[in-house]
Amino acid sequence: GYCIGLVPAGLAAAAGSPAPVLLGGLVLWSLAQGATPLAADAGLPALLACRALMGVGESACVPALQLVAATLVPAPFRSRFWGVLSACFSVGTMAAYVLTPAIIGAAGWESAFLVFA
C-alpha cells in the first residue's frame, strides 16, 4: 500500500495544500491500524487489505511533510527539521517496542493496535 500511495499523495499535495493530504493520510492510517484486529478475525484477505490501506495512509504523510518543509521551513533549518523529525520517528518506534508487550500483557494483542491507532 505504501508504494501505491506515495506518488499520488505527492501529486495531490503539490496540486493544492499539503494539509488535507496529511490529514487524510493520518485518518486513513489510524482507522486501518485500529481496524486491524477486526480484519484479522475476518480472514487473511481482509487483513491484507486493511494493512494495505494503512500503507496508503502512511504513504501520504511523507510527501505532504516534504512539501510543508519546503514551503514553511527556512532553507538553513531544513536539515535540522528532518533530523529532529527522523529522531522522533525512531523514538516512537523504540517506545512501541517497550510498551507493546506491556499493553498486550494487560489487555490482549488487539489492544496494541487500538492504542497505537
Biopython code that builds the backbone (N, CA, C, O; Angstrom):
import numpy as np
from Bio.PDB.StructureBuilder import StructureBuilder

atoms = [
    (1, "GLY", "N", (0.804, -1.188, 0.000)),
    (1, "GLY", "CA", (0.000, 0.000, 0.000)),
    (1, "GLY", "C", (0.850, 1.255, 0.000)),
    (1, "GLY", "O", (0.488, 2.260, -0.613)),
    (2, "TYR", "N", (1.989, 1.195, 0.694)),
    (2, "TYR", "CA", (2.840, 2.375, 0.805)),
    (2, "TYR", "C", (3.332, 2.804, -0.571)),
    (2, "TYR", "O", (3.268, 3.984, -0.913)),
    (3, "CYS", "N", (3.822, 1.857, -1.357)),
    (3, "CYS", "CA", (4.351, 2.183, -2.684)),
    (3, "CYS", "C", (3.251, 2.677, -3.615)),
    (3, "CYS", "O", (3.494, 3.547, -4.451)),
    (4, "ILE", "N", (2.062, 2.139, -3.482)),
    (4, "ILE", "CA", (0.948, 2.531, -4.343)),
    (4, "ILE", "C", (0.526, 3.971, -4.073)),
    (4, "ILE", "O", (0.196, 4.701, -5.008)),
    (5, "GLY", "N", (0.533, 4.386, -2.822)),
    (5, "GLY", "CA", (0.012, 5.695, -2.472)),
    (5, "GLY", "C", (1.003, 6.827, -2.496)),
    (5, "GLY", "O", (0.598, 7.989, -2.469)),
    (6, "LEU", "N", (2.283, 6.539, -2.546)),
    (6, "LEU", "CA", (3.310, 7.572, -2.390)),
    (6, "LEU", "C", (3.258, 8.635, -3.489)),
    (6, "LEU", "O", (3.200, 9.826, -3.185)),
    (7, "VAL", "N", (3.277, 8.229, -4.749)),
    (7, "VAL", "CA", (3.288, 9.194, -5.852)),
    (7, "VAL", "C", (1.962, 9.948, -5.946)),
    (7, "VAL", "O", (1.983, 11.174, -6.056)),
    (8, "PRO", "N", (0.803, 9.269, -5.909)),
    (8, "PRO", "CA", (-0.447, 10.035, -5.957)),
    (8, "PRO", "C", (-0.589, 11.030, -4.800)),
    (8, "PRO", "O", (-1.118, 12.126, -4.985)),
    (9, "ALA", "N", (-0.127, 10.656, -3.632)),
    (9, "ALA", "CA", (-0.197, 11.576, -2.490)),
    (9, "ALA", "C", (0.701, 12.778, -2.716)),
    (9, "ALA", "O", (0.320, 13.905, -2.396)),
    (10, "GLY", "N", (1.878, 12.555, -3.259)),
    (10, "GLY", "CA", (2.780, 13.662, -3.559)),
    (10, "GLY", "C", (2.194, 14.600, -4.593)),
    (10, "GLY", "O", (2.299, 15.819, -4.459)),
    (11, "LEU", "N", (1.578, 14.045, -5.623)),
    (11, "LEU", "CA", (0.947, 14.876, -6.651)),
    (11, "LEU", "C", (-0.227, 15.657, -6.078)),
    (11, "LEU", "O", (-0.416, 16.829, -6.404)),
    (12, "ALA", "N", (-1.012, 15.014, -5.230)),
    (12, "ALA", "CA", (-2.153, 15.702, -4.610)),
    (12, "ALA", "C", (-1.684, 16.820, -3.693)),
    (12, "ALA", "O", (-2.273, 17.902, -3.683)),
    (13, "ALA", "N", (-0.641, 16.573, -2.929)),
    (13, "ALA", "CA", (-0.118, 17.606, -2.028)),
    (13, "ALA", "C", (0.448, 18.777, -2.819)),
    (13, "ALA", "O", (0.285, 19.930, -2.422)),
    (14, "ALA", "N", (1.113, 18.488, -3.936)),
    (14, "ALA", "CA", (1.707, 19.546, -4.754)),
    (14, "ALA", "C", (0.649, 20.332, -5.520)),
    (14, "ALA", "O", (0.844, 21.512, -5.813)),
    (15, "ALA", "N", (-0.466, 19.688, -5.846)),
    (15, "ALA", "CA", (-1.520, 20.355, -6.614)),
    (15, "ALA", "C", (-2.307, 21.350, -5.773)),
    (15, "ALA", "O", (-2.908, 22.279, -6.311)),
    (16, "GLY", "N", (-2.307, 21.165, -4.488)),
    (16, "GLY", "CA", (-3.051, 22.059, -3.603)),
    (16, "GLY", "C", (-2.279, 22.239, -2.317)),
    (16, "GLY", "O", (-1.056, 22.375, -2.315)),
    (17, "SER", "N", (-3.007, 22.237, -1.243)),
    (17, "SER", "CA", (-2.387, 22.358, 0.078)),
    (17, "SER", "C", (-1.997, 20.972, 0.590)),
    (17, "SER", "O", (-2.743, 20.012, 0.396)),
    (18, "PRO", "N", (-0.848, 20.857, 1.236)),
    (18, "PRO", "CA", (-0.487, 19.555, 1.795)),
    (18, "PRO", "C", (-1.314, 19.183, 3.027)),
    (18, "PRO", "O", (-1.347, 18.016, 3.418)),
    (19, "ALA", "N", (-1.980, 20.159, 3.639)),
    (19, "ALA", "CA", (-2.718, 19.891, 4.878)),
    (19, "ALA", "C", (-3.799, 18.830, 4.710)),
    (19, "ALA", "O", (-3.840, 17.904, 5.520)),
    (20, "PRO", "N", (-4.687, 18.905, 3.697)),
    (20, "PRO", "CA", (-5.701, 17.856, 3.570)),
    (20, "PRO", "C", (-5.111, 16.486, 3.260)),
    (20, "PRO", "O", (-5.646, 15.464, 3.690)),
    (21, "VAL", "N", (-4.005, 16.464, 2.511)),
    (21, "VAL", "CA", (-3.353, 15.186, 2.199)),
    (21, "VAL", "C", (-2.788, 14.579, 3.478)),
    (21, "VAL", "O", (-2.944, 13.384, 3.729)),
    (22, "LEU", "N", (-2.137, 15.404, 4.278)),
    (22, "LEU", "CA", (-1.574, 14.932, 5.545)),
    (22, "LEU", "C", (-2.679, 14.466, 6.487)),
    (22, "LEU", "O", (-2.575, 13.397, 7.087)),
    (23, "LEU", "N", (-3.730, 15.258, 6.617)),
    (23, "LEU", "CA", (-4.843, 14.883, 7.496)),
    (23, "LEU", "C", (-5.520, 13.607, 7.010)),
    (23, "LEU", "O", (-5.790, 12.704, 7.802)),
    (24, "GLY", "N", (-5.791, 13.532, 5.715)),
    (24, "GLY", "CA", (-6.419, 12.326, 5.168)),
    (24, "GLY", "C", (-5.559, 11.096, 5.371)),
    (24, "GLY", "O", (-6.066, 10.023, 5.700)),
    (25, "GLY", "N", (-4.258, 11.249, 5.177)),
    (25, "GLY", "CA", (-3.347, 10.126, 5.392)),
    (25, "GLY", "C", (-3.338, 9.669, 6.832)),
    (25, "GLY", "O", (-3.369, 8.471, 7.113)),
    (26, "LEU", "N", (-3.295, 10.628, 7.748)),
    (26, "LEU", "CA", (-3.294, 10.274, 9.176)),
    (26, "LEU", "C", (-4.590, 9.595, 9.588)),
    (26, "LEU", "O", (-4.576, 8.644, 10.370)),
    (27, "VAL", "N", (-5.715, 10.082, 9.064)),
    (27, "VAL", "CA", (-7.011, 9.477, 9.399)),
    (27, "VAL", "C", (-7.082, 8.054, 8.857)),
    (27, "VAL", "O", (-7.454, 7.132, 9.583)),
    (28, "LEU", "N", (-6.726, 7.866, 7.578)),
    (28, "LEU", "CA", (-6.762, 6.524, 6.989)),
    (28, "LEU", "C", (-5.801, 5.586, 7.707)),
    (28, "LEU", "O", (-6.146, 4.439, 7.992)),
    (29, "TRP", "N", (-4.605, 6.064, 7.998)),
    (29, "TRP", "CA", (-3.598, 5.286, 8.705)),
    (29, "TRP", "C", (-4.139, 4.835, 10.055)),
    (29, "TRP", "O", (-4.025, 3.660, 10.405)),
    (30, "SER", "N", (-4.723, 5.750, 10.812)),
    (30, "SER", "CA", (-5.233, 5.432, 12.151)),
    (30, "SER", "C", (-6.432, 4.498, 12.099)),
    (30, "SER", "O", (-6.521, 3.558, 12.888)),
    (31, "LEU", "N", (-7.364, 4.750, 11.169)),
    (31, "LEU", "CA", (-8.535, 3.873, 11.058)),
    (31, "LEU", "C", (-8.126, 2.452, 10.677)),
    (31, "LEU", "O", (-8.636, 1.483, 11.241)),
    (32, "ALA", "N", (-7.216, 2.332, 9.730)),
    (32, "ALA", "CA", (-6.769, 0.998, 9.319)),
    (32, "ALA", "C", (-6.008, 0.304, 10.442)),
    (32, "ALA", "O", (-6.156, -0.902, 10.643)),
    (33, "GLN", "N", (-5.202, 1.055, 11.168)),
    (33, "GLN", "CA", (-4.479, 0.483, 12.315)),
    (33, "GLN", "C", (-5.473, -0.038, 13.351)),
    (33, "GLN", "O", (-5.330, -1.158, 13.843)),
    (34, "GLY", "N", (-6.472, 0.768, 13.680)),
    (34, "GLY", "CA", (-7.462, 0.364, 14.674)),
    (34, "GLY", "C", (-8.341, -0.786, 14.213)),
    (34, "GLY", "O", (-8.823, -1.569, 15.032)),
    (35, "ALA", "N", (-8.554, -0.893, 12.895)),
    (35, "ALA", "CA", (-9.411, -1.952, 12.354)),
    (35, "ALA", "C", (-8.671, -3.268, 12.143)),
    (35, "ALA", "O", (-9.298, -4.272, 11.803)),
    (36, "THR", "N", (-7.379, -3.289, 12.331)),
    (36, "THR", "CA", (-6.592, -4.490, 12.068)),
    (36, "THR", "C", (-7.081, -5.721, 12.834)),
    (36, "THR", "O", (-7.175, -6.790, 12.231)),
    (37, "PRO", "N", (-7.398, -5.630, 14.135)),
    (37, "PRO", "CA", (-7.897, -6.833, 14.812)),
    (37, "PRO", "C", (-9.200, -7.364, 14.212)),
    (37, "PRO", "O", (-9.385, -8.577, 14.110)),
    (38, "LEU", "N", (-10.100, -6.468, 13.816)),
    (38, "LEU", "CA", (-11.345, -6.913, 13.177)),
    (38, "LEU", "C", (-11.057, -7.575, 11.837)),
    (38, "LEU", "O", (-11.662, -8.590, 11.495)),
    (39, "ALA", "N", (-10.138, -6.999, 11.088)),
    (39, "ALA", "CA", (-9.770, -7.574, 9.798)),
    (39, "ALA", "C", (-9.121, -8.943, 9.983)),
    (39, "ALA", "O", (-9.360, -9.854, 9.190)),
    (40, "ALA", "N", (-8.308, -9.093, 11.017)),
    (40, "ALA", "CA", (-7.663, -10.383, 11.281)),
    (40, "ALA", "C", (-8.708, -11.452, 11.579)),
    (40, "ALA", "O", (-8.568, -12.599, 11.156)),
    (41, "ASP", "N", (-9.755, -11.071, 12.309)),
    (41, "ASP", "CA", (-10.836, -12.017, 12.599)),
    (41, "ASP", "C", (-11.608, -12.403, 11.342)),
    (41, "ASP", "O", (-12.158, -13.501, 11.255)),
    (42, "ALA", "N", (-11.648, -11.491, 10.367)),
    (42, "ALA", "CA", (-12.395, -11.745, 9.133)),
    (42, "ALA", "C", (-11.631, -12.636, 8.159)),
    (42, "ALA", "O", (-12.226, -13.177, 7.227)),
    (43, "GLY", "N", (-10.343, -12.794, 8.355)),
    (43, "GLY", "CA", (-9.563, -13.660, 7.480)),
    (43, "GLY", "C", (-8.405, -12.939, 6.821)),
    (43, "GLY", "O", (-8.286, -11.715, 6.888)),
    (44, "LEU", "N", (-7.556, -13.725, 6.185)),
    (44, "LEU", "CA", (-6.328, -13.192, 5.598)),
    (44, "LEU", "C", (-6.576, -12.133, 4.523)),
    (44, "LEU", "O", (-5.894, -11.109, 4.538)),
    (45, "PRO", "N", (-7.515, -12.325, 3.589)),
    (45, "PRO", "CA", (-7.721, -11.271, 2.583)),
    (45, "PRO", "C", (-8.114, -9.925, 3.209)),
    (45, "PRO", "O", (-7.637, -8.876, 2.776)),
    (46, "ALA", "N", (-8.968, -9.958, 4.208)),
    (46, "ALA", "CA", (-9.369, -8.714, 4.879)),
    (46, "ALA", "C", (-8.193, -8.096, 5.623)),
    (46, "ALA", "O", (-8.025, -6.876, 5.619)),
    (47, "LEU", "N", (-7.388, -8.926, 6.255)),
    (47, "LEU", "CA", (-6.218, -8.418, 6.970)),
    (47, "LEU", "C", (-5.231, -7.766, 6.001)),
    (47, "LEU", "O", (-4.721, -6.678, 6.269)),
    (48, "LEU", "N", (-4.967, -8.424, 4.885)),
    (48, "LEU", "CA", (-4.043, -7.860, 3.898)),
    (48, "LEU", "C", (-4.576, -6.552, 3.325)),
    (48, "LEU", "O", (-3.814, -5.604, 3.130)),
    (49, "ALA", "N", (-5.875, -6.492, 3.056)),
    (49, "ALA", "CA", (-6.479, -5.262, 2.540)),
    (49, "ALA", "C", (-6.385, -4.139, 3.566)),
    (49, "ALA", "O", (-6.091, -2.996, 3.216)),
    (50, "CYS", "N", (-6.632, -4.460, 4.810)),
    (50, "CYS", "CA", (-6.565, -3.465, 5.879)),
    (50, "CYS", "C", (-5.154, -2.920, 6.022)),
    (50, "CYS", "O", (-4.962, -1.711, 6.149)),
    (51, "ARG", "N", (-4.178, -3.795, 6.001)),
    (51, "ARG", "CA", (-2.790, -3.350, 6.138)),
    (51, "ARG", "C", (-2.329, -2.585, 4.890)),
    (51, "ARG", "O", (-1.505, -1.676, 4.994)),
    (52, "ALA", "N", (-2.853, -2.945, 3.717)),
    (52, "ALA", "CA", (-2.539, -2.180, 2.505)),
    (52, "ALA", "C", (-3.115, -0.770, 2.610)),
    (52, "ALA", "O", (-2.457, 0.198, 2.226)),
    (53, "LEU", "N", (-4.339, -0.649, 3.126)),
    (53, "LEU", "CA", (-4.926, 0.678, 3.340)),
    (53, "LEU", "C", (-4.106, 1.485, 4.335)),
    (53, "LEU", "O", (-3.938, 2.694, 4.176)),
    (54, "MET", "N", (-3.602, 0.818, 5.352)),
    (54, "MET", "CA", (-2.750, 1.514, 6.307)),
    (54, "MET", "C", (-1.506, 2.055, 5.605)),
    (54, "MET", "O", (-1.082, 3.179, 5.874)),
    (55, "GLY", "N", (-0.931, 1.274, 4.721)),
    (55, "GLY", "CA", (0.228, 1.726, 3.965)),
    (55, "GLY", "C", (-0.081, 2.914, 3.070)),
    (55, "GLY", "O", (0.739, 3.822, 2.936)),
    (56, "VAL", "N", (-1.257, 2.916, 2.458)),
    (56, "VAL", "CA", (-1.670, 4.054, 1.632)),
    (56, "VAL", "C", (-1.777, 5.310, 2.495)),
    (56, "VAL", "O", (-1.313, 6.381, 2.102)),
    (57, "GLY", "N", (-2.387, 5.176, 3.662)),
    (57, "GLY", "CA", (-2.500, 6.328, 4.560)),
    (57, "GLY", "C", (-1.146, 6.810, 5.036)),
    (57, "GLY", "O", (-0.887, 8.012, 5.078)),
    (58, "GLU", "N", (-0.293, 5.884, 5.391)),
    (58, "GLU", "CA", (1.051, 6.245, 5.863)),
    (58, "GLU", "C", (1.853, 6.925, 4.757)),
    (58, "GLU", "O", (2.599, 7.870, 5.013)),
    (59, "SER", "N", (1.693, 6.441, 3.536)),
    (59, "SER", "CA", (2.469, 6.992, 2.421)),
    (59, "SER", "C", (2.108, 8.437, 2.111)),
    (59, "SER", "O", (2.924, 9.160, 1.539)),
    (60, "ALA", "N", (0.923, 8.870, 2.470)),
    (60, "ALA", "CA", (0.519, 10.256, 2.203)),
    (60, "ALA", "C", (1.282, 11.243, 3.080)),
    (60, "ALA", "O", (1.419, 12.413, 2.722)),
    (61, "CYS", "N", (1.766, 10.791, 4.198)),
    (61, "CYS", "CA", (2.395, 11.703, 5.160)),
    (61, "CYS", "C", (3.765, 12.196, 4.709)),
    (61, "CYS", "O", (4.088, 13.365, 4.920)),
    (62, "VAL", "N", (4.568, 11.353, 4.104)),
    (62, "VAL", "CA", (5.934, 11.743, 3.740)),
    (62, "VAL", "C", (5.955, 12.850, 2.685)),
    (62, "VAL", "O", (6.617, 13.865, 2.904)),
    (63, "PRO", "N", (5.258, 12.703, 1.543)),
    (63, "PRO", "CA", (5.317, 13.796, 0.575)),
    (63, "PRO", "C", (4.663, 15.077, 1.089)),
    (63, "PRO", "O", (5.104, 16.175, 0.750)),
    (64, "ALA", "N", (3.623, 14.946, 1.896)),
    (64, "ALA", "CA", (2.990, 16.143, 2.458)),
    (64, "ALA", "C", (3.948, 16.854, 3.408)),
    (64, "ALA", "O", (4.047, 18.081, 3.385)),
    (65, "LEU", "N", (4.649, 16.096, 4.238)),
    (65, "LEU", "CA", (5.632, 16.711, 5.139)),
    (65, "LEU", "C", (6.799, 17.328, 4.368)),
    (65, "LEU", "O", (7.331, 18.363, 4.771)),
    (66, "GLN", "N", (7.193, 16.704, 3.277)),
    (66, "GLN", "CA", (8.271, 17.277, 2.468)),
    (66, "GLN", "C", (7.853, 18.616, 1.875)),
    (66, "GLN", "O", (8.653, 19.550, 1.817)),
    (67, "LEU", "N", (6.605, 18.710, 1.435)),
    (67, "LEU", "CA", (6.116, 19.972, 0.888)),
    (67, "LEU", "C", (5.996, 21.032, 1.975)),
    (67, "LEU", "O", (6.310, 22.199, 1.742)),
    (68, "VAL", "N", (5.543, 20.632, 3.159)),
    (68, "VAL", "CA", (5.486, 21.568, 4.287)),
    (68, "VAL", "C", (6.884, 22.094, 4.590)),
    (68, "VAL", "O", (7.078, 23.296, 4.773)),
    (69, "ALA", "N", (7.842, 21.200, 4.641)),
    (69, "ALA", "CA", (9.216, 21.619, 4.935)),
    (69, "ALA", "C", (9.749, 22.557, 3.858)),
    (69, "ALA", "O", (10.418, 23.544, 4.163)),
    (70, "ALA", "N", (9.452, 22.247, 2.607)),
    (70, "ALA", "CA", (9.961, 23.068, 1.507)),
    (70, "ALA", "C", (9.345, 24.462, 1.493)),
    (70, "ALA", "O", (9.981, 25.419, 1.050)),
    (71, "THR", "N", (8.111, 24.579, 1.975)),
    (71, "THR", "CA", (7.435, 25.877, 1.913)),
    (71, "THR", "C", (7.477, 26.657, 3.221)),
    (71, "THR", "O", (7.474, 27.888, 3.195)),
    (72, "LEU", "N", (7.515, 25.983, 4.349)),
    (72, "LEU", "CA", (7.412, 26.685, 5.627)),
    (72, "LEU", "C", (8.708, 26.755, 6.429)),
    (72, "LEU", "O", (8.898, 27.672, 7.228)),
    (73, "VAL", "N", (9.587, 25.800, 6.218)),
    (73, "VAL", "CA", (10.832, 25.773, 6.993)),
    (73, "VAL", "C", (11.916, 26.489, 6.182)),
    (73, "VAL", "O", (12.193, 26.099, 5.048)),
    (74, "PRO", "N", (12.527, 27.521, 6.743)),
    (74, "PRO", "CA", (13.592, 28.218, 6.015)),
    (74, "PRO", "C", (14.726, 27.258, 5.631)),
    (74, "PRO", "O", (15.072, 26.354, 6.391)),
    (75, "ALA", "N", (15.286, 27.466, 4.462)),
    (75, "ALA", "CA", (16.309, 26.570, 3.910)),
    (75, "ALA", "C", (17.434, 26.235, 4.890)),
    (75, "ALA", "O", (17.837, 25.074, 4.957)),
    (76, "PRO", "N", (17.960, 27.199, 5.654)),
    (76, "PRO", "CA", (19.061, 26.842, 6.564)),
    (76, "PRO", "C", (18.657, 25.879, 7.689)),
    (76, "PRO", "O", (19.520, 25.275, 8.326)),
    (77, "PHE", "N", (17.356, 25.737, 7.934)),
    (77, "PHE", "CA", (16.891, 24.898, 9.044)),
    (77, "PHE", "C", (16.268, 23.581, 8.582)),
    (77, "PHE", "O", (15.854, 22.773, 9.414)),
    (78, "ARG", "N", (16.196, 23.356, 7.282)),
    (78, "ARG", "CA", (15.519, 22.148, 6.790)),
    (78, "ARG", "C", (16.223, 20.875, 7.210)),
    (78, "ARG", "O", (15.557, 19.902, 7.563)),
    (79, "SER", "N", (17.533, 20.846, 7.186)),
    (79, "SER", "CA", (18.238, 19.619, 7.594)),
    (79, "SER", "C", (17.996, 19.342, 9.073)),
    (79, "SER", "O", (17.859, 18.186, 9.473)),
    (80, "ARG", "N", (17.944, 20.383, 9.878)),
    (80, "ARG", "CA", (17.646, 20.211, 11.305)),
    (80, "ARG", "C", (16.207, 19.710, 11.485)),
    (80, "ARG", "O", (15.949, 18.828, 12.304)),
    (81, "PHE", "N", (15.283, 20.278, 10.717)),
    (81, "PHE", "CA", (13.882, 19.846, 10.758)),
    (81, "PHE", "C", (13.780, 18.350, 10.491)),
    (81, "PHE", "O", (13.135, 17.621, 11.244)),
    (82, "TRP", "N", (14.429, 17.888, 9.400)),
    (82, "TRP", "CA", (14.360, 16.468, 9.061)),
    (82, "TRP", "C", (15.104, 15.603, 10.069)),
    (82, "TRP", "O", (14.701, 14.470, 10.333)),
    (83, "GLY", "N", (16.178, 16.124, 10.627)),
    (83, "GLY", "CA", (16.897, 15.383, 11.664)),
    (83, "GLY", "C", (16.051, 15.166, 12.901)),
    (83, "GLY", "O", (16.003, 14.063, 13.446)),
    (84, "VAL", "N", (15.380, 16.225, 13.344)),
    (84, "VAL", "CA", (14.507, 16.111, 14.518)),
    (84, "VAL", "C", (13.331, 15.198, 14.215)),
    (84, "VAL", "O", (12.970, 14.355, 15.037)),
    (85, "LEU", "N", (12.727, 15.360, 13.034)),
    (85, "LEU", "CA", (11.588, 14.520, 12.670)),
    (85, "LEU", "C", (11.993, 13.050, 12.606)),
    (85, "LEU", "O", (11.270, 12.185, 13.100)),
    (86, "SER", "N", (13.133, 12.767, 12.007)),
    (86, "SER", "CA", (13.619, 11.384, 11.933)),
    (86, "SER", "C", (13.913, 10.823, 13.320)),
    (86, "SER", "O", (13.634, 9.655, 13.589)),
    (87, "ALA", "N", (14.468, 11.636, 14.186)),
    (87, "ALA", "CA", (14.723, 11.193, 15.561)),
    (87, "ALA", "C", (13.417, 10.873, 16.272)),
    (87, "ALA", "O", (13.330, 9.896, 17.016)),
    (88, "CYS", "N", (12.406, 11.695, 16.041)),
    (88, "CYS", "CA", (11.101, 11.441, 16.668)),
    (88, "CYS", "C", (10.507, 10.127, 16.180)),
    (88, "CYS", "O", (9.934, 9.374, 16.967)),
    (89, "PHE", "N", (10.642, 9.845, 14.872)),
    (89, "PHE", "CA", (10.161, 8.563, 14.357)),
    (89, "PHE", "C", (10.868, 7.410, 15.062)),
    (89, "PHE", "O", (10.234, 6.424, 15.438)),
    (90, "SER", "N", (12.172, 7.534, 15.240)),
    (90, "SER", "CA", (12.942, 6.476, 15.900)),
    (90, "SER", "C", (12.564, 6.330, 17.368)),
    (90, "SER", "O", (12.461, 5.212, 17.873)),
    (91, "VAL", "N", (12.357, 7.440, 18.051)),
    (91, "VAL", "CA", (11.945, 7.386, 19.457)),
    (91, "VAL", "C", (10.577, 6.721, 19.571)),
    (91, "VAL", "O", (10.347, 5.918, 20.475)),
    (92, "GLY", "N", (9.672, 7.055, 18.655)),
    (92, "GLY", "CA", (8.354, 6.422, 18.661)),
    (92, "GLY", "C", (8.434, 4.923, 18.451)),
    (92, "GLY", "O", (7.729, 4.156, 19.106)),
    (93, "THR", "N", (9.291, 4.514, 17.540)),
    (93, "THR", "CA", (9.479, 3.082, 17.292)),
    (93, "THR", "C", (10.045, 2.382, 18.522)),
    (93, "THR", "O", (9.577, 1.307, 18.897)),
    (94, "MET", "N", (11.042, 2.983, 19.143)),
    (94, "MET", "CA", (11.626, 2.382, 20.351)),
    (94, "MET", "C", (10.603, 2.321, 21.483)),
    (94, "MET", "O", (10.549, 1.332, 22.213)),
    (95, "ALA", "N", (9.798, 3.358, 21.634)),
    (95, "ALA", "CA", (8.767, 3.359, 22.672)),
    (95, "ALA", "C", (7.754, 2.249, 22.414)),
    (95, "ALA", "O", (7.294, 1.594, 23.349)),
    (96, "ALA", "N", (7.409, 2.041, 21.148)),
    (96, "ALA", "CA", (6.468, 0.970, 20.823)),
    (96, "ALA", "C", (7.041, -0.397, 21.180)),
    (96, "ALA", "O", (6.320, -1.264, 21.673)),
    (97, "TYR", "N", (8.342, -0.592, 20.931)),
    (97, "TYR", "CA", (8.973, -1.868, 21.291)),
    (97, "TYR", "C", (8.908, -2.116, 22.796)),
    (97, "TYR", "O", (8.761, -3.257, 23.234)),
    (98, "VAL", "N", (9.016, -1.069, 23.572)),
    (98, "VAL", "CA", (8.991, -1.202, 25.030)),
    (98, "VAL", "C", (7.561, -1.361, 25.540)),
    (98, "VAL", "O", (7.298, -2.191, 26.410)),
    (99, "LEU", "N", (6.636, -0.565, 24.999)),
    (99, "LEU", "CA", (5.270, -0.535, 25.527)),
    (99, "LEU", "C", (4.387, -1.680, 25.041)),
    (99, "LEU", "O", (3.502, -2.126, 25.770)),
    (100, "THR", "N", (4.612, -2.157, 23.831)),
    (100, "THR", "CA", (3.713, -3.156, 23.259)),
    (100, "THR", "C", (3.597, -4.423, 24.107)),
    (100, "THR", "O", (2.473, -4.877, 24.322)),
    (101, "PRO", "N", (4.671, -5.019, 24.599)),
    (101, "PRO", "CA", (4.493, -6.213, 25.443)),
    (101, "PRO", "C", (3.641, -5.943, 26.684)),
    (101, "PRO", "O", (2.841, -6.791, 27.082)),
    (102, "ALA", "N", (3.806, -4.776, 27.294)),
    (102, "ALA", "CA", (3.006, -4.454, 28.478)),
    (102, "ALA", "C", (1.538, -4.285, 28.107)),
    (102, "ALA", "O", (0.657, -4.731, 28.841)),
    (103, "ILE", "N", (1.273, -3.648, 26.978)),
    (103, "ILE", "CA", (-0.111, -3.459, 26.529)),
    (103, "ILE", "C", (-0.751, -4.807, 26.236)),
    (103, "ILE", "O", (-1.884, -5.064, 26.644)),
    (104, "ILE", "N", (-0.026, -5.666, 25.528)),
    (104, "ILE", "CA", (-0.554, -6.990, 25.199)),
    (104, "ILE", "C", (-0.781, -7.806, 26.464)),
    (104, "ILE", "O", (-1.798, -8.488, 26.589)),
    (105, "GLY", "N", (0.156, -7.739, 27.400)),
    (105, "GLY", "CA", (0.005, -8.476, 28.657)),
    (105, "GLY", "C", (-1.190, -8.012, 29.466)),
    (105, "GLY", "O", (-1.839, -8.815, 30.135)),
    (106, "ALA", "N", (-1.484, -6.731, 29.410)),
    (106, "ALA", "CA", (-2.585, -6.187, 30.204)),
    (106, "ALA", "C", (-3.939, -6.341, 29.532)),
    (106, "ALA", "O", (-4.946, -6.543, 30.211)),
    (107, "ALA", "N", (-3.982, -6.249, 28.189)),
    (107, "ALA", "CA", (-5.294, -6.188, 27.546)),
    (107, "ALA", "C", (-5.415, -7.008, 26.266)),
    (107, "ALA", "O", (-6.422, -6.888, 25.568)),
    (108, "GLY", "N", (-4.431, -7.832, 25.935)),
    (108, "GLY", "CA", (-4.521, -8.659, 24.737)),
    (108, "GLY", "C", (-3.895, -7.993, 23.523)),
    (108, "GLY", "O", (-3.699, -6.778, 23.493)),
    (109, "TRP", "N", (-3.583, -8.817, 22.514)),
    (109, "TRP", "CA", (-2.872, -8.314, 21.345)),
    (109, "TRP", "C", (-3.669, -7.290, 20.569)),
    (109, "TRP", "O", (-3.096, -6.373, 19.980)),
    (110, "GLU", "N", (-5.000, -7.434, 20.561)),
    (110, "GLU", "CA", (-5.832, -6.500, 19.811)),
    (110, "GLU", "C", (-5.690, -5.074, 20.334)),
    (110, "GLU", "O", (-5.732, -4.111, 19.570)),
    (111, "SER", "N", (-5.522, -4.959, 21.636)),
    (111, "SER", "CA", (-5.458, -3.632, 22.253)),
    (111, "SER", "C", (-4.251, -2.831, 21.779)),
    (111, "SER", "O", (-4.308, -1.602, 21.729)),
    (112, "ALA", "N", (-3.169, -3.502, 21.433)),
    (112, "ALA", "CA", (-1.979, -2.781, 20.960)),
    (112, "ALA", "C", (-2.293, -2.009, 19.683)),
    (112, "ALA", "O", (-1.815, -0.889, 19.504)),
    (113, "PHE", "N", (-3.085, -2.592, 18.802)),
    (113, "PHE", "CA", (-3.452, -1.898, 17.567)),
    (113, "PHE", "C", (-4.335, -0.692, 17.858)),
    (113, "PHE", "O", (-4.221, 0.342, 17.200)),
    (114, "LEU", "N", (-5.206, -0.826, 18.839)),
    (114, "LEU", "CA", (-6.081, 0.298, 19.194)),
    (114, "LEU", "C", (-5.305, 1.417, 19.871)),
    (114, "LEU", "O", (-5.545, 2.592, 19.592)),
    (115, "VAL", "N", (-4.386, 1.071, 20.747)),
    (115, "VAL", "CA", (-3.591, 2.088, 21.442)),
    (115, "VAL", "C", (-2.756, 2.881, 20.444)),
    (115, "VAL", "O", (-2.661, 4.104, 20.548)),
    (116, "PHE", "N", (-2.155, 2.198, 19.486)),
    (116, "PHE", "CA", (-1.275, 2.879, 18.540)),
    (116, "PHE", "C", (-2.014, 3.473, 17.349)),
    (116, "PHE", "O", (-1.402, 4.112, 16.492)),
    (117, "ALA", "N", (-3.330, 3.266, 17.291)),
    (117, "ALA", "CA", (-4.117, 3.889, 16.210)),
    (117, "ALA", "C", (-4.180, 5.367, 16.464)),
    (117, "ALA", "O", (-4.789, 6.102, 15.687)),
]
sb = StructureBuilder()
sb.init_structure("model")
sb.init_model(0)
sb.init_chain("A")
sb.init_seg("    ")
for serial, (resi, resn, name, xyz) in enumerate(atoms, 1):
    if name == "N":
        sb.init_residue(resn, " ", resi, " ")
    sb.init_atom(name, np.array(xyz, "f"), 0.0, 1.0, " ", f" {name:<3s}", serial, name[0])
structure = sb.get_structure()
